[in-house]
Amino acid sequence: MRLIFMGTPDFAVPTLVELAARGHDIVAVYTRAPKPGGRGLDLQPTPVDREARHLSLPVHTPKTLKDEKAQLAFRAHDADAAVVVAYGLILPKPILDAPRLGCFNVHASLLPRWRGAAPINRAIMAGDAESGVTIMKMDEGLDTGAMAMAERMPVGADVTAGELHDALSRLGADLMPRVLAAAERESLQLTPQPQVGVTYAEKISNTETHIDWKKSWKEVHDHVRGLSPFPGAWFELGGVRVKALRSTKGTGSGVPCTVLDDNLTVACVDGAVRLTQVQRSGKQPMAAEEFLRGTPVKAGTQVI
């Protein structure tokens, strides 16, 4: 098929690679413009930009798709379909209508649960035992398009957002070619999203990354893994900010915020969480055992 690919972060790269490997004619890759980054603040291309150039595909980085010039250029690609994976720009109706078969989006949740910007983080923070990807034919709403196919997967009790991100990225890359093949055969069945069960995955704000030890151990544990590796849930130890990247259920109980043993087990309102991987400000992530060798934390220590 003659395709336009639209994506930006690492999550989108496996789908781009898979479509190219299956021989689709990717006539244009749309991604966000490079941004300053690194120590020298040099312009950094997006992961999709880098992969597209590696595959010798033409890259476009418009700031908007709302003006007529951008829409005419998009339509001129004469694409059968557009594949959209975490692109980051709103697609107005002239863009959605331009490809012959429409625009198909990989969304990292089982719609209509977790529409919006941060479905992977929100699913884990809510303690969901199941997640997946949904391919939908896009409309003008926020993740409201009719569903083409979905694939489910269990979410383990200690799985982090980063691990689920990678698994769903691969799942989406496997599912999208099947959707396109069915669309080309005119056998694709589209199902409107149900009106019940709708939830929204708001973007993670800095104000919600601080760990509240006065919640249940399960809520704290889900908070930690739902924000790992980025942006990271954090607490203060002796005036130093420390990110908690991995945790598990701890043993014992006590006053919330109190360290219960020499293994970085912290009391919550109904039990405890044992931190197994942390990251001190300005340092690399490390196992709790390694952290404790350099920064002993005794039972009875208060964390904030």
C-alpha positions in Angstrom: 0.0 0.0 0.0 1.0 3.6 -0.5 1.3 5.0 3.1 2.0 8.1 5.0 3.4 7.4 8.5 2.9 9.9 11.3 4.7 9.5 14.6 7.2 10.9 17.0 8.5 9.0 20.0 10.2 5.6 20.5 6.8 4.0 20.9 6.1 4.6 17.2 9.4 3.3 15.8 8.5 -0.5 15.8 5.4 0.1 13.7 7.4 2.2 11.1 10.0 -0.5 10.9 7.4 -3.3 10.5 5.5 -1.5 7.8 8.7 -0.9 5.9 9.9 -4.5 6.3 6.6 -5.7 4.9 7.2 -3.8 1.7 4.7 -1.0 2.0 5.5 2.1 0.0 5.9 4.7 2.7 5.9 7.9 0.6 6.2 10.4 3.5 7.0 10.3 7.2 5.6 13.1 9.3 7.1 13.8 12.7 7.7 16.7 15.1 10.5 19.1 14.4 13.9 18.7 16.2 14.2 20.3 19.6 17.2 21.5 21.5 18.6 18.8 23.8 21.8 17.3 25.4 24.5 19.3 27.1 25.2 21.5 24.1 21.4 22.0 23.4 21.9 20.9 19.8 18.8 20.2 17.8 17.8 16.6 18.4 15.7 14.8 15.8 12.8 12.6 17.1 13.2 8.8 17.2 10.9 8.5 14.2 12.9 11.1 12.3 16.2 9.1 12.9 14.6 5.8 11.9 13.0 7.2 8.8 16.3 8.7 7.6 18.0 5.3 8.4 15.4 3.7 6.1 15.9 6.5 3.5 12.4 7.7 3.8 11.4 11.4 3.2 10.7 13.3 6.4 8.4 16.2 6.9 8.2 18.3 10.1 5.4 20.9 9.7 4.6 23.0 12.8 0.9 22.7 12.0 -1.5 20.8 9.6 -4.2 23.4 9.9 -3.2 25.7 7.1 -4.2 25.1 3.5 -0.6 24.8 2.2 0.2 21.9 4.6 -3.1 20.2 3.7 -2.5 20.5 -0.1 1.0 19.0 0.4 -0.4 16.2 2.4 -3.0 15.4 -0.1 -0.5 15.5 -2.9 1.1 12.3 -1.5 -2.0 10.5 -2.9 -1.8 7.9 -0.1 -4.0 4.9 0.4 -3.9 5.3 4.2 -2.1 7.2 6.9 -0.7 5.4 9.9 -0.6 7.5 13.1 1.3 6.5 16.2 1.8 9.1 18.9 2.3 11.9 16.4 1.6 14.9 18.6 -0.3 17.2 16.3 -4.0 17.5 15.8 -5.2 16.2 12.5 -8.0 18.5 11.1 -10.7 17.0 8.9 -9.0 17.8 5.5 -6.1 15.7 6.7 -8.3 12.9 8.0 -10.2 12.7 4.7 -7.2 12.9 2.4 -6.0 9.2 2.3 -8.2 6.9 0.3 -8.9 4.6 3.2 -8.5 7.1 6.0 -6.1 7.5 9.0 -5.5 4.6 11.4 -4.1 5.2 14.8 -2.4 2.9 17.3 -3.6 3.7 20.7 -2.0 2.2 23.8 -5.1 1.1 25.7 -8.3 -0.9 25.3 -10.6 1.8 24.2 -12.7 3.5 25.4 -10.7 3.1 28.6 -7.9 5.6 28.9 -8.4 8.0 26.0 -5.9 10.8 26.0 -2.2 11.6 26.5 -0.9 9.1 29.1 -2.8 5.8 28.8 0.1 3.6 29.8 1.0 5.5 33.0 -2.7 5.9 34.0 -3.5 2.2 33.5 -0.7 1.1 35.8 -1.3 3.9 38.4 -4.9 2.7 38.5 -3.8 -0.9 39.1 -5.3 -2.3 35.9 -4.6 -6.0 35.5 -5.1 -5.9 31.8 -4.0 -3.5 29.0 -3.6 -3.7 25.2 -3.6 -1.7 22.0 -6.6 -0.6 19.9 -6.3 0.4 16.2 -9.0 2.9 15.4 -10.0 4.8 12.3 -9.5 8.4 13.4 -12.2 11.0 13.5 -12.1 14.6 14.8 -12.6 13.6 18.5 -10.1 12.8 21.2 -9.5 9.0 20.6 -13.1 8.5 19.7 -12.8 6.8 16.3 -14.4 3.5 15.4 -12.3 0.5 16.5 -10.8 -1.7 13.8 -8.9 -4.3 15.9 -7.6 -4.7 19.5 -5.2 -7.0 21.2 -5.1 -7.6 24.9 -2.3 -8.5 27.3 -2.1 -9.0 31.1 -0.2 -6.6 33.2 1.9 -8.2 35.9 1.8 -6.9 39.5 5.3 -5.4 39.4 5.4 -4.3 35.7 6.5 -0.7 35.2 5.2 1.8 32.7 8.4 1.5 30.7 8.0 -2.3 30.4 4.4 -2.0 29.4 5.3 0.7 26.9 7.8 -1.6 25.1 5.3 -4.5 25.1 2.5 -2.4 23.7 4.8 -0.8 21.1 5.6 -4.3 19.7 1.9 -5.3 19.9 0.8 -2.3 17.9 3.5 -3.0 15.3 2.2 -6.5 14.9 -1.5 -5.4 14.7 -1.3 -2.5 12.3 -0.3 -4.5 9.2 -3.3 -6.8 9.8 -5.6 -3.8 9.9 -4.2 -2.4 6.7 -4.5 -5.7 4.9 -8.1 -6.1 5.9 -8.8 -2.5 4.8 -7.2 -3.1 1.4 -9.4 -6.3 1.0 -12.5 -4.2 2.0 -13.1 -6.7 4.8 -12.3 -4.5 7.7 -15.1 -4.3 10.3 -15.3 -1.0 12.2 -17.0 -1.0 15.6 -18.1 2.3 17.3 -16.7 2.7 20.7 -19.2 1.9 23.5 -20.5 4.9 25.5 -19.9 3.1 28.8 -16.5 2.6 30.4 -14.9 5.8 29.0 -12.0 7.1 31.1 -9.4 9.8 30.3 -5.7 9.6 30.7 -4.7 13.1 31.5 -1.1 14.1 30.9 1.1 13.5 34.0 1.7 16.7 35.9 4.7 17.5 38.1 2.4 18.0 41.1 1.4 14.3 41.2 4.9 12.7 41.1 5.6 13.1 44.8 4.9 9.9 46.7 2.2 10.1 49.4 3.1 7.4 51.9 -0.3 8.0 53.7 -2.0 6.0 51.0 -2.3 2.2 50.9 0.8 0.1 50.0 -0.9 -0.9 46.7 -1.6 2.7 45.7 2.0 3.7 46.5 3.4 0.7 44.6 1.2 1.4 41.5 2.2 5.0 41.7 5.9 4.1 41.7 5.7 1.7 38.8 3.2 3.8 36.8 5.7 6.7 36.7 8.8 4.5 36.0 11.2 5.3 34.4 9.8 8.7 33.5 9.0 11.2 35.0 9.6 9.1 38.2 7.8 9.1 41.5 10.0 10.7 44.2 10.5 11.2 47.9 12.9 13.2 50.1 15.5 11.5 52.3 17.6 13.8 54.4 16.8 16.8 52.2 17.8 14.9 49.0 15.3 14.0 46.3 15.3 10.3 45.4 13.3 8.8 42.6 11.7 5.4 43.3 11.8 3.4 40.1 10.9 -0.1 41.3 9.1 -1.5 44.3 7.3 -4.5 45.7 5.1 -5.4 48.6 7.1 -5.0 51.9 6.6 -6.8 55.2 5.7 -5.1 58.5 3.7 -2.0 59.4 4.2 1.2 61.2 3.6 5.0 61.0 3.4 6.1 57.4 6.7 7.6 56.1 8.8 5.5 58.5 11.5 3.2 57.3 10.9 -0.2 58.8 14.2 -2.1 58.2 17.6 -1.8 56.7 16.3 -2.7 53.2 14.4 0.5 52.3 11.0 -0.8 53.3 8.7 2.2 54.0 5.4 2.1 56.0 2.2 3.1 54.3 -1.2 3.5 55.8 -2.0 -0.3 55.6 1.3 -2.1 55.2 4.6 -1.3 53.5 6.4 -0.9 50.2 10.0 -2.1 49.7 11.9 0.0 47.2 14.1 -2.2 45.0 15.5 0.4 42.5 16.1 4.1 43.1 17.8 7.0 41.6 19.4 9.8 43.6 19.2 13.3 42.0 22.0 13.6 39.4 22.9 9.9 39.5 22.2 6.8 37.5 19.4 4.3 38.6 20.7 1.7 40.9 19.5 -1.3 42.9 18.4 -0.5 46.5 21.2 -2.6 47.8 23.8 -0.6 46.0 22.2 2.7 47.1 22.2 1.6 50.7 25.9 0.7 50.6 26.6 4.4 49.9 23.7 5.8 51.9 22.8 3.7 54.8 19.2 4.2 55.9 18.3 2.8 59.3 15.0 1.6 60.6 13.1 4.5 62.1 14.3 7.0 59.5 11.5 9.3 58.2 11.1 10.0 54.5 9.0 12.8 53.1 
